[in-house]
Amino acid sequence: MKYIKYLFLLLSVALIRDVVSYTNGSNPGYTGAISEGNCTSCHASYSLVTSGTQWNRIRMRSNIPSTGYLPDSTYTITLTYAETGISKFGFQLTALDTTNAAAGTFSTADSRTSTSSTSVGGKTRYYIGQTTTGSARVATDSTAWSFKWKAPSTNVGKVQFFVNLNSTNNNGSDNGDYIYKKDFTITPSTLLPVASAKLADPVSCTNGTKFEGSATNSPTAYLWEEKPATGANTRLSTAQHPTLTLTAGKHTILFSVRVVLS
């Protein structure tokens, strides 16, 4: 009889640890993004919710300008949700570009969120989700999580945020919870220049070849480079319309511009 009581005590401790791990967020890789699962893999009482009145209450706001994100800039994002009678919530979020690669990184703004990462298809993805503290509501029947997103260092085009949100019944298990999946898309800034280049003369190995460069949004600086098969690029000119002397053979010429944004 003493042995049975001792065994029951061990099982109770294991169960408590399991509940705490769910409150503190699931393992990364369950946002419903491409090549990922979603949170119904554990919270399986109901089908994944992708539309409807409650789904519409999942909202994401930020200080990203209406013109779009700027590369290498850090923004504050806030995810909110409200549902009558719910006191505990959870979420997991990741950001991907159009090639399904990680788009930017996350950092916390307070103790309500934590970051994580995992490999999907051989590439690292970055996530942010709730902590045990962050599972609690912030007002009657509602929650909010604020965190930082650092945009990619270069323009990767559209970025899609994939979110799984858990509306729990707070019964200490994964039964009876609703999982919502919602995606948000942002675009690169329209203030970023779009560069174009062309040959102004036939290619000449003796007198040099004239190139012409242009770009939108009033660029303030120009750069022409040659990209070798290996190693660093070779700087050729900072003129808008340079004449470049090239040796016979195949050359890869890169043209880039810079715009000062106020």
Protein Blocks (a to p, Z undefined) as FASTA:
>chain_A
ZZmmmmmmmmmmmmmmmmmmmmnopaehieopahiacfklmmmmbccdfedjklmmpccd
dfbdfkbpcehiacddddddddehiabdcdddddddfkopaedjdddfbfkbccddddee
hiacddddddfklmpcfbehiacddddddddfbdebjadddddddddehlopaehiacdd
ddddddddfkbccdddddfbdcdfklopadddddehiiabdcdddddfbdcdddfbfcfb
dcddddedddddddddddddZZ
